[in-house]
Amino acid sequence: MQLLKKGLRILVCGPSNISVDNIVERLAPFKVPMVRLGHPARLLPSVLHHSLDVITKTSDAAGLVQDIRNEMDQKQASISKTRNGRERRVIYDELKDLRKDYRVRERACVDDLIRSSKVVLATLHGSGGGMLRQAQFDVVIIDEAAQALEAQCWVALLAAKKAVLAGDHLQLPPTIKSSNSRSKSAKKEETEASDADGSATLETTLFDRLLALHGSSIKRMLTTQYRMHELIMRYPSEELYESRLIAGEHVKARLLSELPGVTETDDTREPLIFFDTVGGDFPEKAEDGDIKKSRSIAESKSNEMEAALVVRHVQTLVAAGLKPDDIAVITPYNAQLSILSQALKGRYPGIELGSVDGFQGREKEVVIFSLVRSNDQNDVGFLAERRRLNGELLISRVRADGVI
């Protein structure tokens, strides 16, 4: 908003559709002239009316484009009624000219909409599309920059004179799928070689690179958070942020029981709840690689008893007056997400279910976190990674929270 007050034109990007949609939702109440680029099928329903596809169909300029579209439809319909070959060729020539005119007017309509928008929002990949090829901005803001590949960031950086990177290098790192196929020794050799010659791997983000080059003087830490109860915030603050995090006044002591229509119970008067599933009754299960399952599920892990506990807790919260729309259930494993979706989505259509990475940046009144892992070897797999653990703790940046 400060940049807008200065009359600057801004390109806002993120590594995923959800990260960009979150910003659109927060800008919408301020009536900012903005346009969201991207396929409507991949956008949240709440931001569709800001998408380029919808705006081009409802704007004044869209009327001229639609007139040509209607004329093209009429010409197309007349072909089947015309038996004379010469007349058909004339109609085909007219259709060819109309299509050319249609593309020109549609392009002009899109260019006008983008040019008149003070804020243009797109994924990092989307910012390199043809619609923005000639566009220039005063500032590009990259959200979740610590979770984006450096190569992605450069796509957007070329469109502006100044860049602002927003993110947390102590939270979720970029998802590098190719690294899973390398052996541990190969990973170690690659890391050692990288350290020796100063080169970077895909896991090195632009955020990391700039901090290494210029030190902490180029960053500013936002110490006040406005989403979660101070009890939820305390552990990551003490362990990773030198106890510098502060909870905003209106959230630091806020409980579920204070929400309209919610009764006070053991589950709504506490901001943070843990269910200990240690023991033989909650064993994790490695999927068997069934070819009928998607690869992401076949190579994943699940915990059916823990999923049942999640379902029961959701039922308890809804019975206490919580709306399903105010509840999110997240988990690190796709196999567990599949089980939870089957058990909850049909019964509570409004509930939000997702992976930890997919939920990044979202917020709900309640977040139930299903950890899944429970085994005799005390092995938690990739959840042991420091940044991922912190990301999973802070991803539930909500006003009140239930955690399993």
C-alpha positions in Angstrom: 0.0 0.0 0.0 2.9 2.3 0.7 4.3 1.8 -2.8 0.8 2.4 -4.3 0.6 5.8 -2.5 3.8 6.7 -4.2 2.2 6.1 -7.6 4.4 3.1 -8.4 3.3 0.2 -10.5 3.8 -3.2 -8.9 4.2 -6.8 -10.1 3.5 -9.3 -7.3 4.6 -12.9 -7.7 4.9 -16.1 -5.7 6.2 -19.7 -6.4 2.7 -21.1 -6.3 -0.9 -20.2 -7.2 -2.0 -20.3 -3.6 0.7 -17.9 -2.5 -0.5 -15.4 -5.1 -4.2 -15.9 -4.3 -3.5 -15.2 -0.6 -2.2 -11.7 -1.5 -5.2 -11.1 -3.8 -7.6 -11.9 -0.9 -5.8 -9.4 1.3 -5.7 -6.6 -1.3 -9.3 -7.0 -2.3 -10.8 -5.1 0.7 -8.8 -2.0 -0.3 -10.3 -1.8 -3.8 -6.9 -1.8 -5.4 -7.0 -1.8 -9.3 -5.4 -5.2 -9.8 -5.5 -8.1 -12.2 -4.6 -11.7 -11.4 -3.0 -13.6 -14.3 -3.5 -17.4 -14.5 -5.9 -20.1 -15.6 -9.2 -19.8 -13.7 -9.3 -23.5 -12.9 -6.1 -23.1 -10.7 -7.3 -20.1 -8.8 -9.3 -19.9 -5.5 -13.0 -19.2 -6.1 -12.7 -16.1 -3.9 -10.3 -14.4 -6.3 -11.9 -15.4 -9.7 -13.5 -12.0 -10.1 -10.0 -10.4 -10.2 -8.7 -12.8 -12.8 -7.9 -11.6 -16.3 -10.2 -14.1 -17.9 -13.2 -12.8 -15.9 -12.3 -9.1 -16.2 -11.9 -9.3 -20.0 -15.5 -10.7 -20.3 -17.0 -8.0 -18.1 -15.1 -4.9 -19.0 -16.2 -2.2 -21.4 -13.6 -3.2 -24.0 -14.9 -6.8 -23.8 -18.1 -5.7 -25.6 -16.2 -4.9 -28.8 -14.5 -8.3 -28.7 -17.8 -10.1 -28.1 -19.4 -8.4 -31.1 -16.8 -10.0 -33.3 -17.2 -13.3 -31.6 -20.9 -13.2 -32.3 -20.4 -12.4 -35.9 -17.9 -15.2 -36.2 -20.5 -17.6 -34.8 -23.1 -16.4 -37.3 -20.7 -16.9 -40.2 -19.8 -20.4 -38.9 -23.4 -21.3 -38.7 -24.1 -20.0 -42.2 -21.5 -22.3 -43.8 -23.6 -25.4 -43.2 -26.6 -23.7 -44.9 -24.6 -22.8 -48.0 -24.2 -25.3 -50.7 -22.6 -23.1 -53.3 -18.8 -23.6 -53.3 -18.0 -20.0 -54.3 -20.2 -18.6 -51.5 -18.5 -21.0 -49.0 -15.1 -19.7 -50.0 -16.3 -16.1 -49.5 -17.5 -16.9 -46.0 -14.3 -18.7 -45.1 -12.3 -15.6 -46.2 -14.6 -13.4 -44.1 -14.1 -15.8 -41.1 -10.3 -15.6 -41.6 -10.4 -11.8 -41.5 -12.8 -11.8 -38.5 -10.5 -14.2 -36.5 -7.5 -11.9 -37.2 -9.5 -8.9 -36.1 -10.7 -10.8 -33.0 -7.1 -11.6 -32.0 -6.0 -8.0 -32.5 -8.9 -6.6 -30.4 -8.6 -9.3 -27.7 -4.9 -8.5 -27.4 -5.6 -4.8 -27.2 -8.2 -5.4 -24.5 -5.8 -7.5 -22.5 -3.0 -4.9 -22.9 -5.3 -2.1 -21.8 -6.4 -4.0 -18.7 -2.9 -4.9 -17.6 -1.6 -1.3 -18.4 -4.4 0.2 -16.3 -3.9 -2.1 -13.3 -1.7 -0.7 -10.6 -1.0 -4.2 -9.3 -0.5 -7.2 -11.5 -0.3 -10.6 -9.8 1.1 -13.9 -11.2 3.1 -16.9 -10.3 6.8 -16.6 -11.0 6.4 -18.9 -14.0 3.3 -17.0 -15.2 5.2 -13.7 -15.1 7.2 -14.8 -18.1 4.1 -15.3 -20.3 3.4 -13.4 -23.5 0.9 -11.1 -21.8 3.7 -9.5 -19.7 6.5 -9.8 -22.3 6.6 -6.0 -23.0 5.3 -4.9 -19.6 7.6 -2.9 -17.2 7.0 -2.3 -13.5 8.6 0.0 -10.9 8.8 -2.8 -8.3 8.5 -6.6 -8.3 7.5 -8.2 -5.0 8.2 -11.9 -4.6 6.4 -13.6 -1.8 7.5 -16.8 -0.3 10.9 -16.1 -1.9 12.7 -18.5 0.4 10.6 -21.3 -1.0 11.1 -20.4 -4.6 13.9 -21.7 -6.9 16.3 -18.9 -7.9 15.7 -19.6 -11.6 12.0 -18.9 -11.1 12.7 -15.6 -9.4 14.8 -14.3 -12.4 11.8 -14.6 -14.7 10.0 -11.9 -12.7 13.1 -9.8 -11.8 13.6 -8.9 -15.5 10.3 -7.0 -15.5 11.1 -4.4 -12.9 13.7 -1.8 -11.7 13.5 -2.8 -8.0 12.9 -6.0 -6.2 11.5 -6.9 -2.7 11.9 -10.5 -1.5 9.5 -11.5 1.3 10.0 -14.8 3.0 11.6 -16.8 5.7 14.8 -18.8 5.0 14.2 -20.7 8.2 10.9 -22.2 7.0 9.9 -24.5 4.1 12.7 -24.8 1.5 12.1 -25.3 -2.2 10.7 -28.7 -3.3 13.5 -30.4 -5.2 12.1 -33.7 -6.5 15.2 -34.7 -8.4 17.3 -34.9 -5.3 15.2 -37.9 -4.1 16.8 -40.2 -6.7 20.4 -39.5 -5.6 22.1 -41.6 -3.1 23.2 -40.2 0.3 26.8 -40.4 -0.7 26.1 -38.6 -4.0 24.3 -35.9 -2.1 27.2 -35.6 0.3 29.8 -35.4 -2.5 27.7 -32.8 -4.3 27.3 -30.7 -1.2 31.0 -30.9 -0.4 31.9 -29.9 -4.0 29.5 -27.0 -3.9 31.0 -25.8 -0.6 34.5 -26.1 -2.0 34.0 -24.1 -5.2 31.4 -21.7 -4.0 28.8 -22.8 -6.6 25.2 -23.4 -5.7 22.7 -26.2 -6.1 19.0 -25.9 -6.8 18.4 -25.9 -3.1 20.2 -22.5 -2.8 17.6 -19.9 -3.2 18.1 -16.3 -4.3 17.1 -15.4 -0.7 20.0 -17.5 0.6 22.5 -16.2 -2.0 21.8 -12.5 -1.2 22.2 -13.1 2.5 25.5 -14.9 1.9 26.7 -12.1 -0.4 25.6 -9.1 1.6 25.0 -10.3 5.2 22.1 -9.5 7.5 22.2 -5.7 6.7 20.0 -6.2 3.7 17.1 -7.9 5.6 14.5 -6.6 8.0 12.8 -9.0 10.3 9.1 -8.5 10.9 8.8 -9.3 14.6 5.1 -8.8 15.2 2.8 -11.5 14.0 -1.0 -11.1 13.8 -2.3 -14.6 13.3 -1.6 -16.9 16.2 -2.0 -17.2 19.9 1.3 -16.4 21.8 1.4 -19.9 23.2 1.6 -21.4 19.6 4.2 -18.8 18.7 6.4 -19.4 21.8 8.4 -22.5 20.8 9.6 -21.4 17.3 10.3 -17.9 18.7 12.6 -19.2 21.4 14.3 -21.9 19.3 14.8 -20.2 16.0 14.1 -16.4 16.3 16.0 -15.5 19.4 12.7 -14.9 21.3 12.1 -11.8 19.1 8.6 -12.7 17.9 5.7 -10.8 19.4 2.0 -11.6 19.1 -0.3 -8.8 18.1 -2.6 -7.6 20.9 -5.9 -8.8 19.3 -4.6 -12.4 18.8 -2.1 -13.1 21.6 -4.8 -14.4 24.0 -7.7 -15.1 21.6 -9.5 -18.4 21.9 -12.0 -20.5 19.9 -14.5 -20.1 22.7 -14.6 -16.4 21.9 -15.9 -16.9 18.4 -19.7 -16.3 17.8 -21.8 -19.4 18.4 -18.9 -21.5 19.8 -19.4 -23.0 23.3 -16.7 -23.3 25.8 -15.3 -26.8 26.0 -12.0 -28.5 26.8 -11.2 -28.2 23.0 -12.2 -24.6 22.6 -10.7 -23.0 25.7 -7.1 -24.2 25.0 -5.1 -22.6 22.2 -2.8 -25.6 21.7 -3.7 -29.2 22.0 -1.4 -32.3 21.6 -2.7 -35.9 21.2 0.1 -38.3 22.1 -0.1 -41.3 19.7 3.1 -43.0 20.9 2.6 -46.8 21.3 1.4 -49.8 19.4 -2.2 -48.5 18.7 -1.1 -45.9 16.2 1.4 -47.5 13.9 2.4 -45.8 10.6 2.0 -47.7 7.4 4.2 -47.5 4.3 2.1 -47.7 1.2 2.7 -50.9 -0.9 3.2 -49.2 -4.2 -0.1 -50.3 -5.7 0.0 -49.4 -9.4 -3.5 -48.2 -9.2 -2.4 -45.4 -6.9 -0.7 -42.3 -8.0 3.1 -42.3 -7.5 3.0 -39.6 -4.8 0.6 -41.8 -2.8 2.2 -45.1 -3.5 5.6 -43.9 -2.1 4.0 -42.2 0.9 3.0 -43.1 4.4 -0.2 -43.1 6.3 -1.6 -43.7 9.8 -5.2 -44.9 9.8 -5.7 -44.8 13.6 -4.4 -41.2 13.7 -6.7 -40.3 10.8 -9.6 -41.7 12.8 -8.5 -39.5 15.8 -8.5 -36.4 13.5 -12.0 -37.2 12.3 -13.3 -37.5 15.8 -11.6 -34.2 16.8 -13.2 -32.4 13.8 -16.6 -33.8 14.9 -16.1 -32.5 18.4 -15.2 -29.0 17.2 -18.2 -28.9 14.8 -20.4 -30.0 17.7 -19.0 -27.1 19.8 -20.2 -24.6 17.1 -17.2 -24.3 14.8 -18.0 -24.0 11.1 -16.3 -26.5 8.9 -15.2 -23.5 6.7 -13.1 -22.4 9.7 -11.2 -25.7 10.0 -8.1 -26.9 8.1 -6.5 -30.4 8.3 -3.0 -30.6 7.0 -0.4 -33.4 6.8 3.1 -33.9 5.3 2.1 -37.1 3.5 -0.1 -37.5 0.5 -1.3 -41.0 1.5 -2.6 -39.6 4.8 -4.2 -36.8 2.9 -6.0 -39.3 0.8 -7.4 -41.1 3.8 -8.5 -37.9 5.5 -10.2 -36.6 2.3 -12.3 -39.7 2.0 -13.3 -39.5 5.6 -14.0 -35.7 5.9 -14.7 -34.1 2.5 -18.1 -35.7 1.9 -19.3 -35.0 5.5 -17.9 -31.5 5.8 -17.7 -29.9 2.3 -16.4 -26.6 3.6 -13.4 -28.0 5.4 -10.0 -27.4 3.9 -7.7 -30.3 3.4 -4.1 -30.1 2.1 -0.5 -30.9 2.3 1.8 -28.8 4.5 3.5 -27.3 1.5 0.2 -26.6 -0.3 -1.3 -24.8 2.8 1.7 -22.5 3.1 0.5 -18.9 3.7 -3.1 -19.9 4.3 -4.9 -19.3 7.7 -7.9 -20.8 9.5 -9.4 -20.5 13.0 -8.4 -24.1 13.6 -5.5 -26.1 12.0 -5.3 -29.8 12.8 -1.9 -31.2 12.0 -1.6 -34.9 11.4 2.1 -35.9 11.8 1.6 -39.6 10.7 5.0 -40.9 11.8 5.0 -43.5 14.7 7.5 -46.4 14.7 9.9 -48.3 17.0 12.9 -46.8 15.2 12.0 -43.2 16.2 12.4 -42.3 12.5 10.6 -39.2 11.3 12.1 -39.0 7.9 12.2 -35.7 6.1 10.3 -34.1 9.0 13.6 -34.0 10.9 14.8 -31.2 8.5 15.1 -28.1 10.7 13.5 -25.7 8.2 10.7 -28.0 7.4 9.9 -28.5 11.1 9.8 -24.8 11.6 7.7 -24.3 8.5 5.2 -26.9 9.8 5.0 -25.2 13.2 4.5 -21.7 11.7 2.3 -22.8 8.8 -0.6 -22.9 11.2 -0.5 -19.1 11.5 -4.0 -18.9 12.9 -5.9 -17.2 15.6 -6.5 -20.4 17.5 -5.0 -23.8 16.8 -5.5 -27.5 17.4 -2.5 -29.6 16.6 -2.2 -33.4 16.5 
